[in-house]
Every structure is written in C-alpha cells, then in structure tokens.
Amino acid sequence: MTEVTILRAGPGVTVQDMGRPGFIAQGLSRGGAADRLAVLEAAALLGQPPAAGLELPPVALSLSVDGPTRIALTGSAMRAAIDDQPIAWNASHRIAAGQKLNLSPLGGGYGYVTFGGGIDTPLAMGARSAHLAAGLGRALQEGDTLPLGEDQGTQTDLVIDPVDRGTDRPLRLLPSAHTALFSQADRDRFDGTTFTRDARANRQGIRLTHDGAPFATEGQLSLISEIARPGDIQMTGEGQPYILGPECQTTGGYPRIGAIVPQDLPRAMQAPPGATFRFRFVDRDEALRDWLSDDARLTDLKRHVRPLTRDPRDIRNLAAYQLISGVTTGEAP
C-alpha cells in the first residue's frame, strides 16, 4: 500500500471528500470539500470516482510518497513543484517514490490534491472528510502518514479547463423560508448591493461587508430555529450577512434572506478576501436550468479533459513514461 507523508503543513489542511449527506436530523451538517466541483474535476483528470484528497486553505504544503503515485491538482491555483520542477495546475501528474510535492499559495481560495486511488483512511459515518466543527478528524500535521487506495488508472499529464469561479457574474439566490419576512425594499436593495468578502471566514461561514444600512426583518430575534444548509445567507442580529459553509450549524434562529444555488456555491467559497460580488434572486425553474447531479457533472467534465503538452526536456523522469505504443518490422512507413 502506498503512503503519503506530510513533510510540512500550514494550518487548516484536512482530508476532504464529498461529505456526509443525510445527518442533519442528528445535528451534523454535510461537511466535505468547500469546493465540491474541484473534487469532481480531480476525478475527471484521474479517471476515477470522486475520492478523498487534501484540501488546502491558502497555506503551504509539502509531502512525499513511498511509491509511484498519480495526483491531480484542482481548485484555487497554487504554486506547485515536484522537487524543484514547476508543474501545471488543473492537471494530473506522476510522482515517483521519494519525490516531494511542494505547494504554496498564490491567492486566497482552497486548493486540492487528489491521489490516484484516493486517500484510504477509515470511514466515519460514511465519509473520510474531517469535520472540525463536529470533532470528526483533525487538521494534518508534519509527520502524518495517509494510506492510499489501489489506483486502477495509469494515465497522467492531462489538463482540464476549470469551470469559471469568477465573481463578475451575480451569484444566483433562491428564496428561503425567511425571504418573505424581509421587506420588498430590502430584498430589492440586497439584489442591488455590492458585497465584499471579509477576511473573517472559515469552513463554517464567510462574513460579508457592504455599504449602507443593515438587513433585518421585523421581530427577527424571536424567530424559531429552522434547518440551515450550506449556501444559506444568514443575517446576524446586527444585520451582517454570512454565507454558510460546509461545516455550518444545522439549525439557526437568525433570518436567512436566500440560498445560493448549489452550482454557484463554489464561486462564493473560492472568493478571496477583498473580492466583490452581487446576488440575484431567481426562481426554481431558472435554478434548475443548468443544474446537474454529481454523476452527470462528472460525465460532462470528462469531456473537457485533454493532454497536457510538455517539453520533454522539462521531464526529469522521462524514462518512466511509455513513449512507444507499438513495434513494426521496420518495413512499414
């Protein structure tokens, strides 16, 4: 069994997969990757089902493997190198035993390292994800080792055109149970306000700032607690909006003006501090227009994978690659 050894890890590096759906009634939010789309992009690059990998906030990471290993790098782009050789992001690569993968942040989002075969730590409630708010798992530290599952694939040096994570387009909102409690004037103002992603953020939620009056409902401090989900936009008692993340609470009494449609949530979670964006209310039909299940999304992403063009002079382990696909008698042209 191949193992990954963590040589250096900044704070907040965790094992994440697609999370644990179905436990809200027991008080456990889904958790899993902050950018679920990045997990699917990695699966497309590696030609395997979505698997547990490493989620990195904007911190440095260095690791090694004790056997030949395929990796995929997705999510927010980071500076990446195998030993001292730079490698491409949104791409798959091969690491030989003893080589080091070194990553350092370029922006403020979440980066992901996924391995062929996936991280094979024990399942807990059906997933391998760390859920720090619930006390499941922990952040990784120097010296930790992680087992990998058996890799059924062989192909590497593939690249994918990532789905746009930009915030130049408004994030679409569906009405929530509390939307109608906000005045029409406040809903229109929310629709027209430019928000800034605050530096105060984690996997539980992202604080937003804005110019102008706070957003509040009549009698909001006496609301009965209701189910909360990732993507909900919740107002504090002071009227400050927060986007709830994958480790959010499962119930809450603060009013929620709307819920970001799932296919737009990666854009919100990957927005770096200081990024600005706007919201736009949509109806259910519009929200469903480009919605795909995880399986359908993975099938679609596979169509965007293509070979990564590399200069052979830059490939230090060139002899490890299959360069000849067949032989002839010498008479064939």
C-alpha positions as CSV (number, residue, x, y, z in Angstrom):
1,M,0.0,0.0,0.0
2,T,1.3,3.4,-1.0
3,E,1.5,6.0,1.8
4,V,1.7,9.8,1.7
5,T,3.9,11.5,4.3
6,I,3.2,15.1,5.3
7,L,6.5,16.9,5.5
8,R,5.1,20.3,6.2
9,A,1.5,21.6,6.5
10,G,0.2,25.1,7.2
11,P,-2.9,25.4,9.5
12,G,-6.2,24.0,8.3
13,V,-5.0,21.3,5.8
14,T,-7.6,18.5,6.0
15,V,-8.7,15.4,4.3
16,Q,-12.0,16.1,2.4
17,D,-14.3,14.2,0.1
18,M,-17.9,14.9,-0.9
19,G,-19.1,14.9,2.7
20,R,-21.8,13.2,4.7
21,P,-25.3,13.9,3.5
22,G,-28.3,12.7,5.5
23,F,-27.3,13.6,9.1
24,I,-28.9,17.0,9.5
25,A,-31.6,15.5,11.8
26,Q,-28.8,14.2,14.0
27,G,-27.2,17.7,14.1
28,L,-24.4,17.1,11.6
29,S,-24.0,19.2,8.5
30,R,-22.8,17.7,5.3
31,G,-19.2,18.9,5.6
32,G,-16.9,17.7,2.8
33,A,-15.0,19.9,0.4
34,A,-15.7,23.6,0.4
35,D,-15.4,23.4,-3.4
36,R,-17.2,20.2,-4.3
37,L,-16.6,21.0,-8.0
38,A,-12.9,20.7,-7.5
39,V,-13.3,17.2,-6.3
40,L,-15.2,16.3,-9.4
41,E,-12.6,18.0,-11.7
42,A,-9.9,15.9,-10.0
43,A,-12.0,12.7,-10.6
44,A,-12.2,13.6,-14.3
45,L,-8.5,14.1,-14.5
46,L,-7.7,10.8,-12.8
47,G,-10.5,8.8,-14.5
48,Q,-11.9,7.6,-11.2
49,P,-14.9,8.2,-8.9
50,P,-14.8,11.2,-6.6
51,A,-12.2,10.4,-3.9
52,A,-10.9,11.8,-0.7
53,G,-8.0,14.2,-1.1
54,L,-6.3,17.1,0.7
55,E,-8.0,20.5,1.0
56,L,-5.7,23.4,1.5
57,P,-6.7,26.9,2.6
58,P,-4.1,29.4,1.3
59,V,-1.2,27.8,3.2
60,A,2.0,25.9,2.2
61,L,2.1,22.1,2.0
62,S,5.0,19.7,1.3
63,L,4.5,15.9,1.0
64,S,6.2,12.8,-0.3
65,V,5.1,9.3,-1.4
66,D,6.8,6.0,-0.9
67,G,5.6,4.6,-4.3
68,P,4.8,5.9,-7.8
69,T,1.6,7.9,-7.5
70,R,-0.8,9.8,-9.7
71,I,-2.0,13.2,-8.5
72,A,-4.5,15.8,-9.7
73,L,-4.3,19.5,-8.7
74,T,-7.6,21.4,-8.7
75,G,-9.4,24.3,-7.1
76,S,-7.8,27.7,-6.4
77,A,-4.4,27.7,-8.2
78,M,-1.3,27.4,-6.2
79,R,2.4,27.5,-6.9
80,A,3.3,23.8,-7.4
81,A,6.5,21.8,-8.0
82,I,7.7,18.3,-7.8
83,D,11.1,18.6,-6.2
84,D,12.3,21.9,-7.8
85,Q,10.5,21.4,-11.1
86,P,7.3,23.6,-11.6
87,I,4.2,21.7,-12.6
88,A,0.9,22.8,-14.0
89,W,-2.3,23.4,-12.0
90,N,-5.7,21.9,-13.1
91,A,-3.7,19.0,-14.3
92,S,-2.6,15.4,-13.4
93,H,0.9,14.4,-12.8
94,R,3.0,11.4,-11.7
95,I,5.2,11.4,-8.6
96,A,7.9,8.9,-8.1
97,A,8.8,7.3,-4.8
98,G,10.8,9.8,-2.7
99,Q,9.9,12.8,-4.7
100,K,8.5,15.8,-2.9
101,L,5.4,17.8,-3.9
102,N,5.7,21.4,-2.8
103,L,2.7,23.8,-2.8
104,S,2.5,27.4,-1.8
105,P,-0.5,29.8,-2.1
106,L,-1.0,32.3,-4.9
107,G,-4.4,33.6,-3.9
108,G,-7.0,33.2,-1.2
109,G,-9.1,30.1,-2.1
110,Y,-9.0,26.4,-1.4
111,G,-6.6,24.2,-3.4
112,Y,-7.0,20.4,-3.7
113,V,-4.5,17.5,-4.1
114,T,-6.2,14.3,-5.1
115,F,-4.4,10.9,-5.5
116,G,-5.0,8.0,-7.8
117,G,-7.0,5.6,-5.7
118,G,-7.9,8.3,-3.2
119,I,-6.9,8.6,0.5
120,D,-8.0,5.4,2.2
121,T,-8.3,6.4,5.8
122,P,-11.1,4.7,7.8
123,L,-14.7,5.7,7.0
124,A,-16.6,7.6,9.7
125,M,-20.3,7.9,9.2
126,G,-19.9,7.0,5.5
127,A,-17.1,9.5,4.7
128,R,-13.4,10.3,5.2
129,S,-13.8,14.1,5.5
130,A,-12.6,15.9,8.6
131,H,-15.4,17.9,10.1
132,L,-13.6,20.1,12.6
133,A,-16.7,21.8,14.0
134,A,-18.2,18.4,14.9
135,G,-14.9,16.9,16.2
136,L,-14.5,14.4,13.3
137,G,-10.9,14.1,12.3
138,R,-8.4,16.9,12.6
139,A,-6.1,19.2,10.7
140,L,-3.0,17.5,9.3
141,Q,0.5,18.0,10.9
142,E,4.1,17.3,10.0
143,G,4.9,13.6,10.2
144,D,1.3,12.4,9.5
145,T,1.0,9.5,7.1
146,L,-2.0,8.7,4.9
147,P,-2.7,5.4,3.1
148,L,-3.8,5.4,-0.5
149,G,-6.3,3.1,-2.1
150,E,-5.4,0.9,-5.0
151,D,-5.1,3.0,-8.2
152,Q,-6.9,1.5,-11.1
153,G,-5.7,4.1,-13.6
154,T,-2.5,4.8,-15.4
155,Q,-2.9,8.0,-17.4
156,T,-1.4,11.3,-16.4
157,D,-0.3,14.5,-18.0
158,L,-3.9,15.6,-18.6
159,V,-5.3,19.1,-18.1
160,I,-8.8,20.3,-17.6
161,D,-10.3,23.7,-18.4
162,P,-11.8,24.5,-14.9
163,V,-15.3,25.8,-14.5
164,D,-15.2,29.6,-14.0
165,R,-15.0,30.5,-10.4
166,G,-15.1,34.3,-11.0
167,T,-17.4,36.6,-9.2
168,D,-18.0,39.0,-12.1
169,R,-21.4,37.4,-12.7
170,P,-24.0,37.7,-9.9
171,L,-24.5,34.7,-7.6
172,R,-28.0,33.3,-8.0
173,L,-30.2,33.1,-5.0
174,L,-33.3,31.0,-4.3
175,P,-35.9,32.3,-1.8
176,S,-35.6,30.6,1.6
177,A,-38.2,30.1,4.4
178,H,-37.4,33.6,5.6
179,T,-37.2,35.6,2.4
180,A,-40.7,36.9,2.6
181,L,-40.0,38.2,6.1
182,F,-37.7,40.9,4.6
183,S,-39.5,43.9,3.1
184,Q,-39.6,44.1,-0.7
185,A,-37.5,47.2,-0.4
186,D,-34.8,45.3,1.5
187,R,-34.9,42.4,-1.0
188,D,-34.5,44.9,-3.9
189,R,-31.7,46.6,-2.0
190,F,-30.0,43.3,-1.4
191,D,-30.3,42.5,-5.1
192,G,-28.6,45.8,-6.0
193,T,-25.8,45.8,-3.3
194,T,-22.2,45.1,-4.0
195,F,-20.7,42.9,-1.2
196,T,-17.1,42.4,-0.2
197,R,-15.8,39.1,1.1
198,D,-14.3,39.8,4.5
199,A,-11.1,38.3,5.8
200,R,-13.0,36.6,8.6
201,A,-14.0,33.3,7.1
202,N,-13.6,29.6,7.6
203,R,-15.4,26.3,6.6
204,Q,-18.3,27.3,8.8
205,G,-19.1,30.6,7.0
206,I,-17.9,33.7,5.2
207,R,-18.6,37.2,6.5
208,L,-19.7,39.8,4.0
209,T,-19.4,43.6,4.3
210,H,-21.3,46.3,2.5
211,D,-22.0,49.9,2.4
212,G,-25.4,51.1,3.7
213,A,-28.0,50.0,6.2
214,P,-28.0,46.5,7.7
215,F,-30.6,43.9,6.5
216,A,-33.1,42.9,9.1
217,T,-36.7,41.6,9.5
218,E,-39.4,42.6,11.9
219,G,-39.1,40.6,15.1
220,Q,-36.1,38.6,13.8
221,L,-34.7,38.0,17.3
222,S,-37.8,35.9,18.1
223,L,-37.7,33.6,15.1
224,I,-38.0,29.9,15.7
225,S,-34.9,27.9,14.8
226,E,-35.1,26.1,11.4
227,I,-32.9,23.9,9.3
228,A,-29.8,25.7,7.9
229,R,-27.8,24.5,4.9
230,P,-24.5,25.3,3.1
231,G,-25.1,28.3,0.8
232,D,-27.8,29.9,3.0
233,I,-27.2,33.7,3.5
234,Q,-27.8,34.4,7.2
235,M,-28.1,37.7,8.9
236,T,-26.7,38.3,12.3
237,G,-28.6,40.3,14.9
238,E,-26.7,43.3,13.6
239,G,-27.9,42.7,10.1
240,Q,-24.5,41.5,8.8
241,P,-24.7,38.8,6.1
242,Y,-22.8,35.5,6.3
243,I,-22.6,32.8,3.6
244,L,-22.9,29.4,5.4
245,G,-20.2,26.9,4.5
246,P,-19.9,23.1,4.6
247,E,-19.4,22.9,8.4
248,C,-22.3,25.3,9.2
249,Q,-24.7,24.7,12.0
250,T,-27.8,22.6,11.1
251,T,-30.3,24.9,12.7
252,G,-30.5,28.6,13.4
253,G,-32.8,31.3,14.5
254,Y,-31.2,34.2,12.5
255,P,-33.1,35.1,9.4
256,R,-31.8,33.9,6.0
257,I,-32.6,36.1,3.1
258,G,-31.9,33.4,0.5
259,A,-29.9,30.4,-0.5
260,I,-27.1,30.3,-3.2
261,V,-27.9,27.8,-5.9
262,P,-25.6,24.8,-5.5
263,Q,-23.8,25.2,-8.9
264,D,-22.8,28.8,-7.9
265,L,-21.6,28.0,-4.3
266,P,-18.1,27.1,-5.4
267,R,-17.7,30.7,-6.7
268,A,-18.7,32.0,-3.3
269,M,-16.5,29.6,-1.3
270,Q,-13.4,30.3,-3.5
271,A,-13.7,34.1,-3.5
272,P,-10.6,35.5,-1.9
273,P,-10.6,38.2,0.8
274,G,-11.5,41.5,-0.7
275,A,-13.4,40.0,-3.7
276,T,-16.6,41.8,-4.5
277,F,-19.8,40.2,-5.8
278,R,-23.5,40.7,-6.1
279,F,-26.6,38.5,-5.8
280,R,-29.6,38.0,-8.0
281,F,-32.8,36.3,-6.9
282,V,-34.1,33.6,-9.4
283,D,-37.0,31.2,-9.4
284,R,-36.8,27.4,-9.2
285,D,-37.0,26.9,-13.0
286,E,-34.0,29.1,-13.6
287,A,-32.0,27.5,-10.9
288,L,-32.6,24.1,-12.4
289,R,-31.8,25.1,-15.9
290,D,-28.1,24.3,-15.6
291,W,-28.2,22.0,-12.6
292,L,-26.6,18.6,-12.9
293,S,-26.3,15.7,-10.5
294,D,-22.7,14.9,-9.3
295,D,-22.6,11.9,-11.7
296,A,-23.8,14.0,-14.7
297,R,-21.4,16.8,-13.8
298,L,-18.5,14.3,-13.7
299,T,-19.5,12.9,-17.1
300,D,-19.6,16.5,-18.5
301,L,-16.2,17.4,-17.0
302,K,-14.6,14.4,-18.6
303,R,-15.3,15.9,-22.0
304,H,-13.1,18.9,-21.0
305,V,-10.0,16.8,-20.2
306,R,-7.2,17.0,-22.8
307,P,-3.5,16.0,-22.9
308,L,-1.1,18.4,-21.2
309,T,1.6,19.5,-23.7
310,R,5.0,19.3,-22.1
311,D,8.5,19.9,-23.4
312,P,10.4,16.5,-23.0
313,R,13.5,18.5,-21.9
314,D,11.5,19.5,-18.8
315,I,10.5,16.0,-17.8
316,R,13.2,14.8,-15.4
317,N,11.8,11.2,-15.2
318,L,11.3,10.8,-18.9
319,A,12.3,7.2,-18.8
320,A,9.3,6.4,-16.6
321,Y,6.9,7.3,-19.5
322,Q,5.6,4.9,-22.2
323,L,6.9,6.6,-25.3
324,I,6.4,3.8,-27.9
325,S,2.9,2.4,-28.4
326,G,3.9,-0.5,-30.7
327,V,6.6,-2.0,-32.9
328,T,7.0,-2.8,-36.6
329,T,9.2,-5.0,-38.7
330,G,10.9,-1.9,-40.0
331,E,9.3,-2.2,-43.4
332,A,6.2,-0.2,-42.6
333,P,6.4,3.5,-43.2
